[in-house]
Amino acid sequence: MKLHDLTPNPGSKKERKRVGRGISAGQGKTAGRGTKGAGARSGEDGHLYHQGGNLPFFRRLPFMRGEGFTPPFQVEYNEVNLDQLTAFKADSLVTPEALAGANLLRDPRNPVVILGRGEINVPLKVRVHRVSAGARSKIEAAGGSVELIEG
């Protein structure tokens, strides 16, 4: 079998009906649209939300501002992974101020959490608001220490 032998299955390809091309074509004059009325006109589809007298769907939905309920006391953390701490030299103090100086924080006003992605080879003194268990074990295994900041 070669490329020139390939043909589509019989009946799988169908010629498009060419409407409005004269009476001998069988779909001349009104071209299957009936006589008069909105359905016979161009642009008959109308607006996306028009439902012919019904209350439109988007107006039937409950009216809400925003994206639902946001817990008022939730804390948003600056997440810093271990593989981002490679910029710090051995025995240096890693604080929120030092991380902000290294451009590792999204918003310096928010508390900092250290997460365990990556490896750490140098001992660091880490003083942040929160540390994941995996990150703590990797920091201490490298000879560093972890101290939590309250508040």
JOFENMO-V404612 format. One line per field, one symbol per residue. phi: phi as a letter, one per 30 degrees, with the letter a starting at -180 (. if undefined). A space follows every 50 residues. Layout:
# JOFENMO-V404612
phi=???
This chain:
# JOFENMO-V404612
phi=.bedddbdddidcbdddccibjdddibdhdhicichidddddideidecd bijddeeddddddbcicjdcedcdcccdcbcdddddddddiddcbedddd dchccdbddddcbcccdjcbccdbccbbdabddddeddddddjcbbbccd i
